Amino acid sequence: MALAYRLLGSRSDAEEVVQDAWLRWHQADQASIRDPEGWLVTATTRLGIDRLRLARTQREVYPGPWLPEPLTVDDSPGPEQQADVAGQVSLAFLALLEKLGPEERAAFLLKDVFDYDYAQIAELLGHTEANCRQMASRARTRVQAERPRFAVAPDTHRQLLERFMHAMQRGDRDSIVALLHADARLVSDGGGKVTAVIRPLEGAARIADLYWTVARRTAGAAEVRIGHVNGEPALLRFHDGHLHSISTISVDEDGRITQVLSVLNPDKLRGLHV
């Protein structure tokens, strides 16, 4: 599940891939399989790559930006969920992986996240070790070029998110602008099912204007609180007791918010237990 989810960025797709791998396992001649874990990882990887190719075609006609489907929501995560963030499941990281090709993504994850060697990866993907090394290297270069170079302390991240939440609820333009980097970016995924920004919104002033408008229209109608999504702090917005959206932030070394990712598509929120 850990591999399938990182490959696909979708909880529901990952669950289907794992189920397919499980069915193939039961149909196989298990007595002849010398390395069960290797067999299962191979099956999951190949099924995941096939599903990712199909998903990428579907995402080309997706209404508005596509963001990863959250895996877990919790008010107070334990050490295991905190470790998941270190294991690369933040929404920002998964969104970044969308820029990689399917096999390139698989090679990178197997090497850098799951610590497989290139001989194992070559056998999994059906390529030479040299090709797998090149794929992982290209992916690593692209990921490192766009990932934040500064890891903000968890307490600082949460405090900044709390300040952003209060400013957003008040519709306080000046406070929101002060918290955002001048070139901050907001991406929202409504899936064509709910009202959302259909293109990424660039610039602190434009983002602040959006939240000012939302605050005026929904004053008192929504409950917003801080929880954790995939182990990292997130804003959880509820309408009539139902989870309406999840938002996470990225922060730079100066303590400014550089990116806001908001998942509003009800299909991606429906299976989450809050």
Order of alpha helices (4+ residues) and beta strands (2+ residues): alpha-alpha-alpha-beta-alpha-alpha-alpha-alpha-alpha-alpha-alpha-beta-beta-alpha-beta-beta-beta-beta-alpha
